[in-house]
């Protein structure tokens, strides 16, 4: 357990992290997990919890918080009529199946491997955010059942491996299929609920050795509670800003930050 003298700074760190993650989830549709997972990793390892399975705790706790973040975000977007409910209905069952498969795989992988996966995939996401263009298209409409059977489970699966709500994958997937960016961000928030609910429940049933105190299964309850307390307030703020700002420059800046975080995670895994 951390000493009482450092509990204050630790709580403040989690509050700030949760606030930033909530705003980003609503504003950029990237999923707060890309902030939460490395933040939890650095926090837990700094406290001396560096078991081979600590990344499982980071991913699981991140996904548990995303239930709240995504739900608040999608409700805020829905008030503006931006959510494509037809896409959510068609994609959610297969995304959920992919998410559950991801939990099974994560439970078998060590922290070292999960660091490599997280760093590599987040770096790819960062590069897309930096170099991607709004004019890029794979098709003029969302995939039909044939390709959906492939794309939807992969979206859920990869999101769980990264501990994210699906926005980092779902938003570009939709914009590449001619869904307007604001509607893609709003609908991707719904993907987050679909991914986070079944995976968080599954993680609650998968105990982790060497986890920090008050961890149920793989979900650390104190970190979860502190972060959701702030994301509940800031996710709607991000959704509001998404409809008022042109996020292009902000996305580029955040993408460079993501690239730095990803490369640092890879450095820790390799050296």
C-alpha positions in Angstrom: 0.0 0.0 0.0 1.3 3.5 -0.7 2.2 5.7 2.2 -0.3 8.3 3.3 2.0 11.1 2.2 1.7 10.1 -1.4 -2.0 9.2 -1.5 -3.0 12.8 -2.2 -0.7 13.1 -5.3 -1.8 9.7 -6.5 -5.5 10.6 -6.3 -4.8 13.9 -8.0 -3.0 12.1 -10.8 -6.0 9.8 -11.3 -8.4 12.7 -11.3 -6.5 14.6 -13.9 -6.0 11.5 -16.0 -9.7 10.7 -15.9 -10.6 14.3 -16.8 -8.4 14.3 -19.9 -9.6 10.8 -20.9 -13.2 11.9 -20.7 -12.8 15.0 -22.8 -10.8 13.2 -25.4 -13.4 10.4 -25.6 -16.1 12.9 -26.4 -14.0 15.4 -28.5 -11.9 13.2 -30.7 -13.6 9.8 -30.6 -10.3 8.1 -29.9 -11.3 6.4 -26.7 -10.0 7.4 -23.3 -8.1 4.1 -23.0 -5.2 5.4 -25.0 -4.6 7.8 -22.1 -5.7 5.5 -19.3 -3.7 2.4 -20.1 -0.3 4.0 -20.1 -1.3 6.1 -17.1 -2.3 3.1 -15.1 0.8 1.2 -16.1 3.2 4.0 -15.0 1.2 4.5 -11.8 1.1 0.8 -10.8 4.7 0.1 -11.7 5.8 3.2 -9.8 4.1 1.8 -6.7 6.0 -1.4 -7.1 3.4 -3.6 -8.7 5.3 -4.9 -11.7 4.1 -8.5 -11.9 4.1 -10.3 -15.3 0.4 -9.7 -15.5 0.1 -6.0 -14.5 -0.9 -4.9 -18.0 -4.0 -7.1 -17.7 -5.0 -4.9 -14.7 -4.3 -1.7 -16.7 -6.4 -2.9 -19.7 -9.3 -4.3 -17.6 -9.5 -1.1 -15.4 -9.4 1.1 -18.5 -12.2 -0.9 -20.1 -14.3 -0.8 -16.9 -14.1 3.0 -16.9 -15.0 3.2 -20.6 -18.4 1.8 -19.8 -19.2 5.1 -18.1 -17.2 7.4 -20.4 -18.8 5.9 -23.6 -22.3 5.8 -22.2 -22.2 9.5 -21.1 -20.6 10.4 -24.4 -23.1 8.6 -26.6 -26.0 10.1 -24.6 -24.6 13.6 -25.1 -24.1 13.0 -28.8 -27.6 11.5 -29.1 -29.1 14.8 -27.9 -27.7 16.4 -31.0 -29.0 13.6 -33.2 -25.5 12.5 -34.2 -25.6 8.8 -33.4 -26.2 6.3 -36.2 -28.3 3.8 -34.4 -28.7 1.5 -37.4 -24.9 1.0 -37.5 -24.8 0.3 -33.8 -27.6 -2.3 -34.1 -26.0 -4.1 -37.0 -22.4 -4.0 -35.6 -22.8 -4.4 -31.9 -23.3 -8.2 -31.6 -20.2 -9.0 -33.6 -18.1 -6.4 -31.9 -19.1 -7.8 -28.5 -18.1 -11.3 -29.6 -14.7 -10.0 -30.8 -14.3 -8.2 -27.4 -14.9 -11.4 -25.5 -12.3 -13.2 -27.6 -9.9 -10.4 -26.8 -10.4 -11.0 -23.1 -9.5 -14.6 -23.5 -6.3 -13.7 -25.4 -5.3 -11.0 -23.0 -5.6 -13.4 -20.1 -2.9 -15.6 -21.8 -0.4 -12.9 -22.6 2.3 -11.5 -20.3 2.8 -7.8 -19.6 5.9 -7.8 -21.9 3.8 -9.0 -24.9 0.9 -6.7 -24.1 3.3 -3.7 -24.0 4.6 -4.6 -27.4 1.1 -5.0 -28.8 -0.1 -1.7 -27.2 2.9 0.2 -28.4 2.8 -1.1 -31.9 -0.9 -0.6 -32.5 -1.1 2.8 -30.8 1.8 4.0 -33.0 -0.1 2.9 -36.1 -3.2 4.8 -34.8 -1.0 7.9 -34.2 0.4 7.7 -37.7 -3.1 7.5 -39.2 -4.1 10.5 -37.1 -1.1 12.5 -38.3 -1.1 11.6 -42.0 -4.7 10.5 -42.7 -6.9 12.7 -44.8 -10.6 13.3 -44.5 -10.9 12.6 -48.2 -9.7 9.0 -48.0 -12.4 6.5 -48.7 -12.5 2.7 -48.9 -16.2 2.8 -50.0 -19.2 5.1 -50.2 -21.2 3.3 -47.6 -20.6 1.0 -44.5 -19.7 -2.6 -45.3 -22.5 -5.1 -45.8 -22.9 -8.4 -43.8 -20.0 -10.1 -45.6 -17.3 -7.7 -44.6 -19.0 -6.8 -41.4 -18.5 -10.4 -40.2 -14.7 -9.7 -40.5 -14.5 -6.0 -39.5 -16.8 -5.9 -36.5 -15.1 -8.8 -34.4 -11.7 -7.4 -35.3 -12.7 -4.0 -34.0 -13.8 -5.5 -30.7 -10.8 -7.8 -30.4 -8.2 -5.2 -31.1 -9.9 -2.7 -28.8 -9.7 -5.1 -25.9 -6.0 -5.7 -26.6 -5.5 -2.0 -26.3 -7.9 -1.4 -23.4 -9.8 1.2 -25.5 -13.5 1.8 -26.3 -13.2 1.4 -30.0 -13.2 5.0 -31.1 -9.6 4.8 -32.3 -10.6 2.0 -34.6 -14.3 2.6 -35.2 -14.1 6.3 -36.0 -11.6 6.0 -38.9 -13.4 2.8 -40.1 -16.6 4.8 -40.4 -15.0 7.9 -42.0 -13.3 5.7 -44.5 -16.8 4.4 -45.4 -18.2 7.9 -46.0 -19.7 8.5 -42.5 -19.4 12.2 -41.6 -16.8 12.7 -38.9 -19.2 14.0 -36.2 -21.5 11.1 -36.7 -18.6 8.7 -36.7 -17.3 10.0 -33.4 -20.8 9.8 -31.9 -21.4 6.3 -33.1 -18.0 5.1 -32.1 -18.9 6.1 -28.5 -21.7 3.5 -28.8 -19.1 0.9 -30.0 -17.3 1.7 -26.7 -20.2 0.5 -24.6 -20.6 -2.6 -26.7 -16.9 -3.4 -26.2 -16.5 -2.4 -22.5 -19.5 -4.0 -20.9 -18.9 -7.7 -21.8 -15.1 -7.4 -21.6 -15.2 -5.7 -18.1 -17.6 -8.3 -16.8 -15.3 -11.1 -18.1 -12.2 -9.4 -16.6 -14.0 -9.3 -13.2 -14.0 -13.0 -13.4 -10.3 -13.4 -14.3 -8.1 -13.0 -11.2 -4.5 -11.6 -11.7 -1.6 -12.6 -9.5 0.4 -9.7 -8.0 -2.3 -7.2 -8.6 -2.6 -3.9 -6.6 -4.8 -4.0 -3.5 -8.6 -3.9 -3.9 -8.4 -5.4 -7.4 -11.5 -7.6 -8.2 -10.6 -10.0 -10.9 -8.4 -7.8 -13.1 -10.2 -4.5 -12.3 -8.6 -2.2 -9.8 -11.6 -0.7 -7.9 -10.0 2.5 -6.5 -8.6 3.6 -9.8 -11.9 2.8 -11.5 -14.0 4.8 -9.0 -11.7 7.9 -9.1 -11.5 8.0 -12.9 -15.2 7.6 -13.5 -16.0 10.3 -11.1 -14.2 12.7 -13.4 -15.0 11.2 -16.7 -18.7 11.5 -15.9 -18.2 15.2 -15.8 -15.9 15.7 -18.7 -17.1 13.3 -21.4 -20.2 15.5 -22.2 -17.9 18.5 -22.3 -15.8 16.8 -24.9 -19.0 15.9 -26.9 -20.1 19.6 -26.8 -16.7 20.8 -28.0 -16.8 18.2 -30.8 -19.7 20.1 -32.3 -18.2 23.5 -31.8 -14.5 23.1 -32.8 -12.6 21.9 -35.8 -10.5 19.3 -34.1 -8.0 18.8 -37.0 -5.0 20.6 -35.4 -5.9 19.2 -31.9 -5.9 15.7 -33.4 -2.4 16.2 -34.9 -1.0 17.4 -31.6 -2.6 14.5 -29.7 -1.3 12.1 -32.3 2.3 13.2 -31.7 1.6 12.7 -28.0 0.3 9.2 -28.7 3.3 8.4 -30.9 5.6 9.4 -28.0 3.6 7.2 -25.5 3.6 4.3 -27.9 7.4 4.5 -28.5 8.1 4.8 -24.8 6.0 1.7 -24.1 7.9 -0.2 -26.8 11.2 1.1 -25.3 10.2 -0.3 -21.9 9.2 -3.6 -23.4 12.4 -4.0 -25.4 15.0 -2.6 -23.0 
